[in-house]
Amino acid sequence: MHGNSGTCLSLTVNGTCSWSQARTTAVGTGGLILSGTASMVGPNGGQFGTLTVAGTMSVSVGANVNFGDIDITVTGVTTVSGLITISSTQGGKTFSSIVISAGGEIKCTSAETINVSGNVTMQGGNYDGTATSRLNVGGNFVVQSGTNSMSRTRLTVTGTFSVAAVFNLNNANGSKTLNDFVITSAGDFECNVVESWTINGNFQNDGIFTSNTGTYTFGGTSKTFSGAAVTTFDGTLSCNGTYTNNGYVSLNAATTLTSSLAGAGKWTQGSGTLEVGCTNANFCVTNFSASGAGNTVVYNRSTAQTVRNPTSSIYHHLTLAGSNTKSLSTATTCNGNLTINSGSTFDVTTSNFALNVKGNWTNNGTFTQRTGTVTFNGTSNSALTGAIGTTFNNLAISNSAGVTLSTVS
């Protein structure tokens, strides 16, 4: 490309294509095919060649392609079945959409920014950048099939980050900023390093989610957690937005980990389950509401825990699990069921906090009643059951539908 700017309907390159001057080459709707050891390099010295492709761009199987000092814009779909190495920050790299096929790989060895206005689809490929390179996706990032991996890069996705196959993150260099995050029933998200993630949309997990011990910051407004699978956080779940949990979220209870639900936002239990496996200090999200109909909060760490005072001091279903003692921190109402699991002790403390229960009472552990009062004040029949007989100090029944007693002393 040594002369003036030029045009062609289609272009196939399997050798070196170089610009000795800052010229523009326009490839038409016939598209660009790169194979073999194709190399696209510019004139250096702060200048770069410009390549525009009105059609598709294809990197063939087995190709080893280098993009040097060029500015490239591709209007059609870019399909990567071989290797592209982007070795220079000279010139922009702009694509309409990219498909990384099985065996395909994009590798940035420079601090370049790749802009994709549409979707990025992974079908068993790899993406590897540097700690300062960027991949900006204006559409969706879709992990569609095969086993896929990403290493270093700063990733920003405006659309949905959707995992329907295996996705491995293997290097912690480069933060990740997403909007909606969806894992389908066939999806397997594996964060193999301690990484920082920012999610500003909804989170849905119907598959496998392996968080590692990094920080996941949720910053959206009026967003939800949902999905049929358990989502376990081994590190920090930081809620800086407003989120309603309609799924199953677990803060890992392993004492070797420092899981947490933190942040300056509001966490609301909708219809979902929250397992509080973290320490008292790490259950520190600023606003916590647990009164949503049908939701369950489970305190299940093996060390002593304080049952947090939620908004209006109301839980729906409350379960005390794990081992050791779970202690009330204020007078508390359960609009649903209260369950004490085997090995767990539930203590109203020396403050003798009152407890109102509108649903059922199941005691398979230990209830330390002290001189407190438990009131059953629901509107449908409440059942008092469990493997262990419950001793109450003061028992008040204010339930027109009655209370059925089976293991009470």
C-alpha positions as CSV (number, residue, x, y, z in Angstrom):
1,M,0.0,0.0,0.0
2,H,2.7,2.4,-1.0
3,G,0.8,4.8,-3.3
4,N,-2.4,6.8,-3.1
5,S,-5.5,5.7,-1.3
6,G,-7.4,3.0,-3.1
7,T,-10.5,0.8,-3.1
8,C,-11.3,-2.8,-3.9
9,L,-14.3,-5.1,-3.7
10,S,-12.6,-7.7,-1.7
11,L,-9.1,-8.4,-0.3
12,T,-7.3,-11.6,0.7
13,V,-4.0,-11.3,2.5
14,N,-1.7,-14.2,3.5
15,G,1.6,-12.3,3.6
16,T,2.6,-8.7,4.7
17,C,0.4,-5.8,3.8
18,S,2.2,-2.5,4.7
19,W,1.6,1.2,4.4
20,S,4.6,3.3,3.8
21,Q,2.5,6.5,4.2
22,A,-0.7,7.4,6.0
23,R,-3.0,6.3,3.3
24,T,-6.5,4.8,3.3
25,T,-7.5,1.5,1.7
26,A,-11.2,0.7,1.4
27,V,-12.4,-2.9,1.0
28,G,-15.9,-3.3,-0.2
29,T,-18.7,-5.6,0.6
30,G,-16.7,-8.6,-0.7
31,G,-14.8,-8.5,2.6
32,L,-11.4,-9.2,4.0
33,I,-9.8,-12.6,4.4
34,L,-6.7,-13.0,6.5
35,S,-4.8,-16.3,6.4
36,G,-1.4,-17.8,6.9
37,T,1.0,-15.3,8.5
38,A,-0.8,-12.2,7.3
39,S,0.5,-8.9,8.7
40,M,-1.1,-5.5,8.5
41,V,1.5,-2.8,9.5
42,G,1.7,0.9,9.1
43,P,4.5,3.5,8.5
44,N,5.4,4.0,12.2
45,G,6.7,7.4,13.3
46,G,3.4,8.4,14.7
47,Q,1.6,7.6,11.5
48,F,-0.6,4.7,10.5
49,G,-2.4,3.2,7.6
50,T,-6.2,3.2,7.5
51,L,-8.2,0.2,6.4
52,T,-12.0,0.2,6.1
53,V,-13.9,-2.9,5.4
54,A,-17.6,-2.6,4.3
55,G,-18.2,-6.3,4.4
56,T,-17.0,-9.1,6.7
57,M,-13.5,-9.9,8.0
58,S,-12.4,-13.5,8.4
59,V,-9.3,-14.8,10.2
60,S,-8.9,-18.4,8.9
61,V,-8.2,-21.5,10.9
62,G,-4.4,-21.7,11.6
63,A,-3.8,-18.1,10.6
64,N,-1.3,-16.0,12.7
65,V,-2.2,-12.4,12.0
66,N,-0.5,-9.3,13.2
67,F,-2.1,-5.8,13.4
68,G,0.6,-3.2,13.7
69,D,0.3,0.6,13.2
70,I,-3.0,0.6,11.4
71,D,-6.5,2.1,11.9
72,I,-9.1,-0.5,11.0
73,T,-12.9,-0.3,10.9
74,V,-15.0,-3.4,9.9
75,T,-18.7,-2.9,9.2
76,G,-19.6,-6.5,8.8
77,V,-19.1,-9.5,11.2
78,T,-15.5,-10.3,12.1
79,T,-15.0,-14.1,12.6
80,V,-11.8,-15.2,14.3
81,S,-10.9,-18.8,13.8
82,G,-7.1,-18.3,14.0
83,L,-4.9,-15.9,16.0
84,I,-5.0,-12.1,15.8
85,T,-2.2,-10.2,17.7
86,I,-2.7,-6.5,18.1
87,S,0.8,-5.1,18.8
88,S,0.4,-1.4,18.5
89,T,-1.7,1.4,19.9
90,Q,-1.4,3.5,16.7
91,G,-4.8,3.8,15.1
92,G,-8.2,2.7,16.3
93,K,-9.6,-0.8,16.2
94,T,-13.4,-0.6,15.6
95,F,-15.7,-3.5,14.8
96,S,-19.4,-4.0,14.3
97,S,-19.4,-7.5,15.9
98,I,-16.9,-10.2,16.6
99,V,-17.3,-14.0,16.8
100,I,-14.4,-15.9,18.3
101,S,-14.8,-19.4,17.1
102,A,-13.4,-22.7,18.5
103,G,-9.6,-22.4,18.5
104,G,-9.7,-18.7,17.7
105,E,-7.9,-16.1,19.8
106,I,-7.5,-12.3,20.0
107,K,-4.4,-11.2,21.8
108,C,-3.4,-7.6,22.7
109,T,0.2,-7.1,23.5
110,S,-0.2,-3.3,23.7
111,A,-2.4,-1.0,25.7
112,E,-4.8,-0.8,22.8
113,T,-8.6,-0.2,23.0
114,I,-10.9,-2.4,20.9
115,N,-14.3,-1.0,20.3
116,V,-17.2,-3.3,19.3
117,S,-20.5,-1.5,18.6
118,G,-22.5,-4.7,18.5
119,N,-22.0,-8.2,20.1
120,V,-19.0,-10.3,21.0
121,T,-19.7,-14.0,20.8
122,M,-17.4,-16.7,22.1
123,Q,-17.7,-20.2,20.7
124,G,-14.7,-21.9,22.3
125,G,-12.1,-19.2,21.9
126,N,-9.7,-17.1,23.9
127,Y,-9.2,-13.4,24.6
128,D,-6.0,-12.1,26.1
129,G,-5.0,-8.5,26.6
130,T,-2.7,-6.5,28.9
131,A,-3.5,-4.9,32.2
132,T,-4.1,-1.6,30.4
133,S,-5.8,-2.8,27.2
134,R,-9.5,-2.3,26.8
135,L,-12.4,-4.2,25.2
136,N,-15.5,-2.0,25.0
137,V,-18.6,-3.9,23.9
138,G,-21.7,-1.8,22.9
139,G,-23.9,-4.8,22.5
140,N,-24.0,-8.1,24.3
141,F,-21.1,-10.3,25.4
142,V,-22.3,-13.9,24.7
143,V,-20.5,-17.0,25.8
144,Q,-22.3,-19.3,23.4
145,S,-20.6,-22.7,23.3
146,G,-17.4,-24.6,24.0
147,T,-14.8,-23.8,26.7
148,N,-13.7,-20.1,26.6
149,S,-11.1,-18.1,28.5
150,M,-10.3,-14.5,29.1
151,S,-7.1,-13.2,30.6
152,R,-5.9,-9.7,31.0
153,T,-8.0,-6.8,29.8
154,R,-10.3,-4.1,31.0
155,L,-13.8,-5.2,29.9
156,T,-16.8,-3.0,29.6
157,V,-20.2,-4.4,28.3
158,T,-23.1,-2.1,27.8
159,G,-25.6,-4.9,26.9
160,T,-26.0,-8.3,28.6
161,F,-23.1,-10.5,29.7
162,S,-24.6,-13.9,29.0
163,V,-22.9,-17.2,29.9
164,A,-24.4,-20.3,28.2
165,A,-21.2,-22.4,28.1
166,V,-17.9,-22.5,30.1
167,F,-16.2,-19.1,30.7
168,N,-12.9,-19.0,32.6
169,L,-11.2,-15.8,33.8
170,N,-7.6,-16.6,34.3
171,N,-5.8,-13.3,35.1
172,A,-6.8,-10.5,37.5
173,N,-5.2,-7.6,35.6
174,G,-8.0,-5.4,34.3
175,S,-11.3,-4.6,36.0
176,K,-14.7,-5.8,34.5
177,T,-17.7,-3.5,34.2
178,L,-21.0,-5.1,33.1
179,N,-24.7,-4.3,32.9
180,D,-27.0,-7.3,33.1
181,F,-25.3,-10.6,34.1
182,V,-27.0,-13.8,33.1
183,I,-25.9,-17.4,33.6
184,T,-28.2,-19.9,31.8
185,S,-28.8,-23.5,33.0
186,A,-26.0,-24.6,30.6
187,G,-23.6,-21.8,31.7
188,D,-20.5,-22.3,33.9
189,F,-18.8,-19.0,35.1
190,E,-15.4,-19.7,36.6
191,C,-13.5,-16.8,38.1
192,N,-10.1,-18.4,38.8
193,V,-8.5,-15.3,40.1
194,V,-9.2,-12.5,42.6
195,E,-10.8,-9.9,40.3
196,S,-12.9,-6.8,40.7
197,W,-16.3,-6.8,39.0
198,T,-18.8,-4.0,38.7
199,I,-22.4,-5.0,37.7
200,N,-24.9,-2.2,37.2
201,G,-27.8,-4.3,36.0
202,N,-29.7,-7.4,37.0
203,F,-28.1,-10.7,38.0
204,Q,-29.6,-14.1,37.1
205,N,-28.0,-17.4,37.8
206,D,-29.5,-20.7,36.6
207,G,-26.2,-22.5,36.2
208,I,-22.7,-22.5,37.9
209,F,-21.2,-19.4,39.4
210,T,-17.7,-19.6,41.0
211,S,-16.9,-16.2,42.4
212,N,-13.4,-16.6,44.0
213,T,-12.6,-14.1,46.8
214,G,-12.7,-10.9,44.8
215,T,-15.2,-8.0,45.1
216,Y,-18.4,-7.8,43.1
217,T,-19.9,-4.3,43.3
218,F,-23.6,-4.0,42.4
219,G,-24.4,-0.4,41.5
220,G,-27.8,-0.5,39.7
221,T,-31.0,1.1,40.7
222,S,-34.2,-1.0,41.2
223,K,-32.4,-4.2,40.0
224,T,-32.9,-7.9,41.0
225,F,-31.1,-11.1,41.8
226,S,-32.9,-14.1,40.4
227,G,-32.4,-17.6,39.1
228,A,-32.9,-21.2,40.2
229,A,-29.2,-21.9,41.2
230,V,-27.4,-21.0,44.4
231,T,-25.1,-18.0,43.9
232,T,-22.3,-18.2,46.5
233,F,-19.9,-15.3,47.1
234,D,-16.6,-16.3,48.7
235,G,-15.5,-12.7,48.9
236,T,-17.3,-9.3,49.0
237,L,-20.8,-8.7,47.6
238,S,-20.9,-4.9,47.7
239,C,-24.4,-3.5,47.2
240,N,-24.1,0.2,46.4
241,G,-27.3,0.4,44.5
242,T,-30.8,-0.9,45.2
243,Y,-31.3,-4.7,44.7
244,T,-34.1,-7.1,45.5
245,N,-33.2,-10.7,46.0
246,N,-35.7,-13.1,44.3
247,G,-33.0,-15.8,43.9
248,Y,-30.8,-17.8,46.2
249,V,-27.7,-15.9,47.4
250,S,-25.2,-17.4,49.9
251,L,-22.4,-15.7,51.7
252,N,-19.9,-18.5,52.1
253,A,-19.9,-19.7,55.7
254,A,-16.4,-21.2,55.6
255,T,-14.4,-19.7,58.5
256,T,-11.3,-19.6,56.2
257,L,-13.0,-17.1,54.0
258,T,-14.0,-13.5,54.6
259,S,-17.3,-13.3,52.7
260,S,-19.4,-10.2,53.2
261,L,-22.6,-8.3,52.2
262,A,-21.4,-4.7,52.3
263,G,-21.9,-1.4,50.6
264,A,-23.8,1.9,51.0
265,G,-26.9,0.7,49.1
266,K,-30.2,-1.1,49.9
267,W,-30.6,-4.9,49.9
268,T,-34.2,-6.1,50.0
269,Q,-35.3,-9.6,50.4
270,G,-38.1,-10.1,47.8
271,S,-39.1,-13.8,47.4
272,G,-35.6,-15.3,47.6
273,T,-33.2,-16.8,50.1
274,L,-30.2,-15.2,51.7
275,E,-27.7,-17.3,53.6
276,V,-25.7,-15.1,56.0
277,G,-22.5,-17.1,56.4
278,C,-20.3,-14.1,57.1
279,T,-19.3,-12.5,60.4
280,N,-21.5,-9.9,62.1
281,A,-19.0,-7.2,61.1
282,N,-19.2,-8.2,57.4
283,F,-23.0,-8.2,57.3
284,C,-22.8,-4.4,57.0
285,V,-24.8,-3.3,53.9
286,T,-26.3,0.1,54.9
287,N,-30.0,-0.8,54.4
288,F,-31.4,-4.3,54.9
289,S,-35.1,-5.2,54.5
290,A,-36.3,-8.8,55.1
291,S,-40.0,-8.6,55.2
292,G,-40.8,-9.6,51.6
293,A,-43.5,-12.2,51.4
294,G,-42.1,-15.7,51.2
295,N,-38.4,-14.8,51.6
296,T,-36.0,-16.7,53.9
297,V,-33.0,-15.4,55.8
298,V,-30.7,-18.1,57.1
299,Y,-27.9,-17.4,59.7
300,N,-25.6,-20.4,59.1
301,R,-22.0,-19.6,60.2
302,S,-20.3,-22.0,62.6
303,T,-19.4,-19.2,65.0
304,A,-21.7,-17.1,67.1
305,Q,-23.8,-14.6,65.1
306,T,-26.1,-11.7,65.9
307,V,-29.5,-11.7,64.2
308,R,-29.4,-8.3,62.5
309,N,-32.2,-5.8,63.1
310,P,-33.7,-5.3,59.6
311,T,-36.0,-2.6,58.5
312,S,-39.0,-2.4,60.9
313,S,-37.4,-5.3,62.8
314,I,-39.4,-7.7,60.5
315,Y,-38.3,-11.0,58.9
316,H,-40.5,-13.3,56.9
317,H,-39.0,-16.8,57.3
318,L,-36.1,-16.9,59.7
319,T,-33.8,-19.9,60.1
320,L,-31.0,-20.4,62.6
321,A,-28.5,-22.9,61.3
322,G,-24.9,-23.9,61.5
323,S,-23.6,-24.3,65.0
324,N,-23.0,-22.0,68.0
325,T,-25.4,-19.3,69.2
326,K,-27.6,-16.9,67.2
327,S,-28.6,-14.0,69.3
328,L,-31.4,-11.5,68.9
329,S,-30.4,-7.8,68.7
330,T,-33.9,-6.3,69.2
331,A,-37.5,-7.2,69.6
332,T,-38.3,-9.1,66.3
333,T,-41.3,-10.1,64.3
334,C,-41.4,-13.1,61.9
335,N,-44.2,-12.8,59.5
336,G,-43.6,-16.4,58.4
337,N,-41.9,-19.4,60.0
338,L,-39.1,-19.6,62.6
339,T,-36.8,-22.6,62.4
340,I,-34.0,-23.6,64.7
341,N,-31.8,-26.3,63.1
342,S,-29.9,-29.1,64.8
343,G,-26.7,-27.9,66.4
344,S,-27.8,-24.2,66.6
345,T,-28.9,-22.3,69.7
346,F,-31.3,-19.3,69.5
347,D,-31.0,-16.9,72.3
348,V,-33.2,-13.9,73.2
349,T,-30.2,-12.7,75.3
350,T,-30.2,-11.1,78.7
351,S,-32.2,-8.2,77.2
352,N,-35.1,-10.7,76.9
353,F,-36.1,-9.4,73.5
354,A,-39.7,-10.1,72.6
355,L,-40.4,-12.4,69.6
356,N,-43.6,-12.4,67.5
357,V,-44.2,-15.3,65.2
358,K,-47.0,-15.4,62.7
359,G,-46.2,-18.7,61.1
360,N,-44.9,-22.1,62.3
361,W,-42.2,-22.7,65.0
362,T,-39.8,-25.7,64.4
363,N,-37.2,-26.4,67.0
364,N,-34.5,-29.1,66.2
365,G,-31.8,-27.3,68.2
366,T,-31.9,-25.2,71.4
367,F,-34.0,-22.2,72.3
368,T,-32.7,-20.1,75.2
369,Q,-35.9,-18.5,76.5
370,R,-34.5,-16.6,79.5
371,T,-37.4,-14.4,80.8
372,G,-38.6,-13.3,77.4
373,T,-42.0,-13.5,75.8
374,V,-42.9,-15.3,72.5
375,T,-46.2,-14.3,71.0
376,F,-47.9,-16.2,68.2
377,N,-50.1,-13.6,66.5
378,G,-50.8,-14.9,63.0
379,T,-54.1,-15.2,61.3
380,S,-53.8,-18.8,60.2
381,N,-53.1,-21.9,62.4
382,S,-49.5,-22.0,63.6
383,A,-47.8,-25.4,64.3
384,L,-45.2,-25.8,67.0
385,T,-43.1,-28.8,66.0
386,G,-39.5,-30.2,66.0
387,A,-37.3,-32.9,67.3
388,I,-36.6,-31.0,70.5
389,G,-39.2,-29.9,72.9
390,T,-39.3,-26.1,73.4
391,T,-39.5,-24.5,76.8
392,F,-41.0,-21.0,76.8
393,N,-40.8,-18.6,79.7
394,N,-43.8,-16.5,78.6
395,L,-46.0,-17.8,75.8
396,A,-48.7,-15.6,74.4
397,I,-51.2,-16.8,71.8
398,S,-53.1,-14.1,69.9
399,N,-54.1,-16.1,66.9
400,S,-57.8,-16.5,66.1
401,A,-57.1,-19.6,64.0
402,G,-55.3,-21.3,66.9
403,V,-51.9,-22.9,67.6
404,T,-51.2,-26.6,67.3
405,L,-48.7,-27.8,70.0
406,S,-46.7,-31.0,69.7
407,T,-43.3,-30.4,71.3
408,V,-43.7,-27.7,73.9
409,S,-42.9,-27.7,77.6
